[in-house]
Amino acid sequence: MAYTEIKNVSFSRRLKDSIKGVFFGILLFAVSFPLLYWNEGRAVRRADGLKEGGKAVVTVSADKVDSQYEGFLVHTTGQAKSEKALEDKDFSLFAKDALRLERKVEMFLWKETKSEKRRKKVGGGEEITTTYSYDRVWSQELIDSRRFKERGHDNPTSMPYRSRISNDLNATLGAFRLGELVTHLTAWEPFPVSEGEFEPPSVSPTEVMPELDGNTVEEDSSLNLEEEEVTEDTDKLDPFANKEKARADRRRREEAQARRRAYEESLRQQEAERRQALQAEKEREYNLAVQRREIEKTVRQQKLSHLKPHNGGYYQGKNPDSPEVGDVRISFAVVKEQPVSLLGRQQGDGFVPYTVGDTDIYRIESGEKTADEMFGQMEAENAQTTWILRGVGFFVMFIGLVSIFQPFVVVADVIPLFGNLLNKGVGLFSFLLAAPLTLATIAVGWFAARPLISVGLAAGALVFVFLAFKAGRKKR
């Protein structure tokens, strides 16, 4: 489905717009220089900061917090573990052994795509054909159909649920707390809802509470009575003259032992009855917990009854294989407990950024990596960022130069063939001018820290100037 709109722009209007564009081009051209210069200074400071950090870093064990390294830049590795199950209350979903839990909600919506085709006309005018096409896509954000050019592609104005991420900020790495560093872990894995449903336990109360099993009641040594002592000097007793006395002593000992056993048995029976009463109370609490969980499960099922299980998640709509506008699909993902490597300044049992100049060193990565490997990765990222910003600076300068010369192209467009040729020439000239200016700016930015590199860049800039001059002479 598409909607087409044709618009004719006169020569005078095009010329007026191109003259306005000159001021915009001058602004872009002027901005490109401080952007390039700042980027080089940033790259040098970042590289120096990482180099200094690499010399200062100390590798420590995560098994214990060593106060002697308080305030130091430390490197450590180990298993990142969660402190509690993460919960998505809207879906009564629990993720155990997970550092992060993501709920991804997408709605099937109309999306408008705009494309333009320009055709120059004799006399300097221009015909612009704008095509608006409409496709249905899955989107996590609402798309406002009121702004569409063509009516009849209406989208809902609200979502039943929103995407969200839960993080275990109490997660640990050995004896350390990870805090907000856990939010930097991105090793997402699908999490089917069947793995996180809140089900009642399937074990018996005595399995949960083995100390309450009647067969394992421990004897309390404090309940034992001291055996009654009957002293007798057997060496001095005359077995013939004192037989009656010996029999009397033996009877007393036997009676004392019988009384002790009876008393111990009475106490043991009382303790058994007390424990049985306690076990009965625990069993009652257990049964109530099971009933409560069953009720929660029923409530959840009723609350989610309008959703269908689909691909490990949920689907709201008639047919997942033939979605309609307004249908919703919900999926879940987790970052599981995993080995990690960390760089940061030790502060108590946690970590904060370690600052060297204006460089912050504060990083966590999946997998066990050495400090050298982590610093090498940061240096590679710094180089990549530097080249990206150099490209941005060059492009801004190039667009600025093209905009400055655009009025000449519009005038030449009175005869489209001449206009097309001049447009290509302006593009080539702007490129050949922007390239040496970019290199020269980079050279100036590097001169204070890396004089030899800046000399090489300046030489490259002179080569581009020579090529630009040569190209200009050929045109004349």
Residue pairs with C-beta under 8 A, 6 or more apart in sequence:
1 133
1 134
1 153
2 131
2 132
2 133
2 134
3 131
3 132
3 133
3 134
3 149
3 150
4 129
4 130
4 131
4 132
5 129
5 130
5 131
5 132
5 149
6 127
6 128
6 129
6 130
7 127
7 128
7 129
7 130
8 121
8 125
8 126
8 127
8 128
9 125
9 126
9 127
9 128
10 124
10 125
11 123
11 124
11 125
11 410
11 413
11 414
14 124
14 125
14 126
14 410
14 413
15 124
15 407
15 410
15 411
18 406
18 407
18 409
18 410
19 407
21 403
21 406
22 403
22 404
22 406
22 407
24 400
24 403
25 399
25 400
25 401
25 402
25 403
25 404
25 406
26 400
26 404
27 400
28 396
28 397
28 399
28 400
28 403
29 396
29 397
29 400
29 401
29 404
30 400
31 396
31 400
32 393
32 394
32 396
32 397
32 400
32 438
32 441
33 397
33 437
33 441
35 389
35 392
35 393
35 396
36 389
36 390
36 393
36 394
36 397
36 438
36 441
36 442
36 445
37 441
37 444
37 445
38 445
39 386
39 389
39 390
39 393
39 445
40 386
40 441
40 442
40 445
40 446
41 445
42 386
42 389
43 382
43 383
43 385
43 386
44 445
44 446
44 449
44 450
45 357
45 358
45 359
46 359
46 382
47 379
47 382
48 356
48 357
48 359
48 449
49 356
49 357
49 358
49 359
49 361
50 359
50 361
50 375
50 378
50 379
50 382
52 356
53 73
53 343
53 354
53 356
53 359
53 361
53 375
54 371
54 372
54 375
56 72
56 73
56 356
57 73
57 74
57 75
57 343
57 371
57 375
58 69
58 72
58 73
58 74
58 75
59 74
59 75
59 76
59 370
59 371
60 66
60 69
60 74
60 75
60 76
60 346
61 76
61 174
62 76
62 77
62 78
62 173
62 174
62 175
62 176
63 78
63 174
63 175
64 174
64 175
65 175
65 176
65 346
65 348
65 349
69 346
70 346
70 347
70 348
71 345
71 346
71 347
72 345
72 346
73 343
73 344
73 345
73 354
73 361
74 343
74 344
74 345
74 346
74 351
75 341
75 342
75 343
75 370
75 371
75 374
76 173
76 174
76 176
76 341
76 342
77 339
77 340
77 341
77 342
77 368
77 369
78 173
78 174
78 339
78 340
78 368
79 173
79 174
79 337
79 338
79 339
79 340
80 99
80 171
80 172
80 173
80 178
80 182
80 185
80 337
80 338
80 339
80 340
81 97
81 171
81 172
81 173
81 337
82 96
82 97
82 98
82 99
82 168
82 170
82 171
82 337
83 168
83 170
83 171
83 172
84 168
84 170
85 94
85 95
85 96
85 98
86 94
86 95
86 98
86 100
86 101
86 166
86 167
86 168
86 334
87 93
87 94
87 95
87 101
87 166
88 94
88 95
88 101
88 103
88 164
88 166
88 196
88 332
90 103
90 161
91 103
91 193
91 300
91 304
91 314
91 330
92 197
92 198
92 296
92 297
92 300
93 101
93 193
93 196
93 197
93 198
93 332
94 196
94 197
94 198
95 101
95 191
95 195
95 196
95 332
95 334
96 196
97 336
97 337
98 168
98 191
98 334
98 335
98 336
98 337
99 167
99 168
99 171
99 182
99 185
99 334
99 335
99 336
99 337
99 338
100 165
100 166
100 167
100 168
100 182
100 183
100 185
100 188
100 334
100 335
101 165
101 166
101 191
101 332
101 333
101 334
102 163
102 164
102 165
102 166
102 188
102 332
102 333
102 334
103 161
103 163
103 164
103 165
103 330
103 331
103 332
104 140
104 163
104 330
104 331
104 332
104 333
105 140
105 159
105 161
105 162
105 163
105 328
105 329
105 330
106 138
106 139
106 140
106 328
106 329
106 330
107 138
107 139
107 140
107 142
107 156
107 159
107 326
107 327
107 328
108 136
108 137
108 138
108 317
108 323
108 324
108 325
108 326
108 327
108 328
108 329
109 136
109 137
109 138
109 139
109 142
109 143
109 145
109 155
109 156
109 325
109 326
110 134
110 135
110 136
110 143
110 145
110 148
110 153
110 154
110 155
110 325
111 134
111 135
111 136
111 137
111 139
111 143
112 132
112 133
112 134
112 143
112 147
112 148
112 149
112 153
113 132
113 133
113 134
113 135
114 130
114 131
114 132
114 149
115 130
115 131
115 133
116 128
116 129
116 130
116 131
117 128
117 129
117 130
117 131
118 126
118 127
118 128
118 129
119 126
119 127
119 128
119 129
120 126
120 413
120 416
120 419
120 420
121 127
121 416
122 414
122 415
122 416
123 414
124 410
124 411
124 413
124 414
126 413
132 148
132 149
132 150
134 148
134 150
134 153
136 323
136 325
138 329
140 163
142 155
142 156
142 157
142 158
142 159
143 155
144 155
145 153
145 154
145 155
154 325
155 325
155 326
156 325
156 326
159 328
160 316
160 328
161 328
161 330
167 180
167 182
167 183
168 182
169 178
169 179
169 180
169 182
170 177
171 177
171 178
171 182
172 178
173 340
173 342
175 349
176 349
176 350
176 351
177 349
177 350
178 342
178 350
178 351
178 364
179 350
179 351
181 342
181 344
181 351
181 362
181 364
182 335
182 364
184 363
184 364
185 335
185 338
185 340
185 364
185 366
186 335
187 335
187 336
187 338
187 366
188 333
188 334
188 335
189 333
189 334
189 335
189 336
190 312
190 331
190 332
190 333
191 312
191 332
191 333
191 334
192 312
192 313
192 332
193 309
193 312
193 313
193 314
193 332
194 312
196 332
197 297
198 293
198 296
198 297
198 300
199 293
199 297
200 289
200 290
200 293
200 294
200 297
201 208
201 290
205 212
205 279
205 282
205 283
205 286
206 212
206 213
208 286
209 279
209 282
210 216
212 275
212 278
212 279
212 282
214 272
214 275
214 276
214 279
217 271
217 272
217 275
219 268
220 267
220 271
223 264
223 267
223 268
223 271
224 264
225 260
225 263
225 264
227 256
227 257
227 260
228 253
228 256
228 257
228 260
230 249
230 252
230 253
230 256
232 246
232 249
237 245
237 246
239 246
304 314
306 316
307 314
307 315
307 316
307 330
308 314
308 315
308 316
308 317
308 320
309 315
310 320
310 329
311 320
311 329
311 331
312 331
312 332
313 329
313 330
313 331
313 332
314 329
314 330
315 327
315 328
315 329
315 330
316 327
316 328
316 329
316 330
317 323
317 324
317 326
317 327
317 328
318 324
318 327
320 327
320 329
323 329
338 366
338 367
339 366
339 367
339 368
340 364
340 365
340 366
340 367
340 368
341 364
341 365
341 367
341 368
341 369
341 370
341 373
341 374
342 351
342 363
342 364
342 365
343 354
343 361
343 362
343 363
343 364
343 371
343 374
343 375
344 351
344 352
344 353
344 354
344 361
344 362
344 363
345 351
345 352
345 353
345 354
345 355
345 361
345 362
351 362
352 362
353 360
353 361
353 362
354 360
354 361
354 362
355 361
361 378
363 374
363 378
365 374
365 377
390 438
390 442
393 438
393 441
394 434
394 435
394 438
397 434
397 437
397 438
398 430
398 431
398 434
401 429
401 430
401 433
401 434
402 426
402 427
402 430
405 426
405 429
405 430
406 426
408 422
408 426
409 419
409 422
409 423
409 426
410 419
412 418
412 419
412 421
412 422
412 423
413 419
425 475
428 471
429 468
429 471
429 472
432 464
432 467
432 468
432 471
433 468
435 461
435 464
436 460
436 461
436 462
436 463
436 464
436 465
436 468
437 461
439 457
439 458
439 460
439 461
439 464
440 457
440 458
440 461
442 454
442 457
443 453
443 454
443 455
443 457
443 458
443 461
444 454
445 454
446 453
446 454
446 457
447 454
